């Protein structure tokens, strides 16, 4: 089955949500602990336990979907993940997949919190196996996709060759634990994934995605997602009762002096990148950079301003993977009203030729992306469009 046609999402749409009072609570690992509290004696029994939890969540979502359709309800801040999907998405299979991934993210969050970190790795228990937390996250995500029954192919940074998940409808690529090398320092880390309709993970673009999301494991545990046919990018907070609650909708990324510069080594032999960094410093931008791509990009969505850059040079080649990281985060930013660029075009327009394709990237507000492109390459496609529109 060929990938579905792309949807243009660069213009910030009107909000789809109304507000009601929400008391934000820190996510608790209690529910995740219950999921694996009765540890199985092998991987198969552990898989069965998570599978049962997934099936239970999907049945619950179906019941809520029927009620919401009858009532014609409008999505609100305060809705659970299942309520939000029932009210906004017409694609039940996609909703099923997003719920399944939410279950995996909740379990990964607990496993990250309880990882035992030594000098060389952070490990945890999955069944009777001692695994590095990134490999454990990898296993849980593949398992969730299998139990969703709507995923045909899936691949990850750990397993870049697509694996048959046994379902039909979508193909998924993910980075199981971005920032795994900084888990031991207790920095925020996260999961990134993109969902493409059909049975292809090459010969596609980021704009073809049906959905994209990231799970963020920090002081709060959040699930940030965007659906191609739903305006905005949406944040869900893991609550004490184990449910994901809708707490934020972002539809506009404005201007603001906040910068997060990755791969600064490239300034040694990329004078244009050095010039850009010097501009940020000279203009007294606030530096906010953790070394983890998930928190550094997420702050643009939360603060609704800023710029993230990761630029290559002759001696420091691009290392960020288009399929697993750059394209999914590009959809999240552009659905939120922001922009992305590889220096010359939106990262959502780059064709994925191979699963290991890598690229430089910038995410941010319109004016910041114009500055990024003009500084690195002398002109910007966005300023050209603005000039033509005003002529």
Buried (B, 14 or more C-beta within 10 A) or exposed (E): EEBBEBBEBBEBEEBBBEEEEBEEBEBBBEBBBEBBEEEBEEBEEBBEBBBEBBEEBBEEBBEBBEEBEEEEBEBBBBBBBBBBBBBBBEBBBBBBBBBBBBBBBBBBBBBBBBBEBEEEBBBBBBBEBEBBBBBBBBBBBBBBBBBBBBBBBBBBBBBBEBBEBEBEBBBBBBBBBBBBBBBBEEBBBBBBBBBBBBBBBBEBBBBBBBBBBBBBBBEBBBBBBBBBEBBBBBBBBBBEEBBBBBBBBBBBBBBBEBBBBBBBEBBEEBEBBBEBBEEBEEEEBEEBBBEBBBBBBBBBBBBBBBBBBBBBBEEBEBEBBBBBBBBBBBBBBBBBBBBBBBBEEBBBBBEBEEBEBBBBBBBBBBBBBBBBBBBBEEEBBBBEEEEEEEE
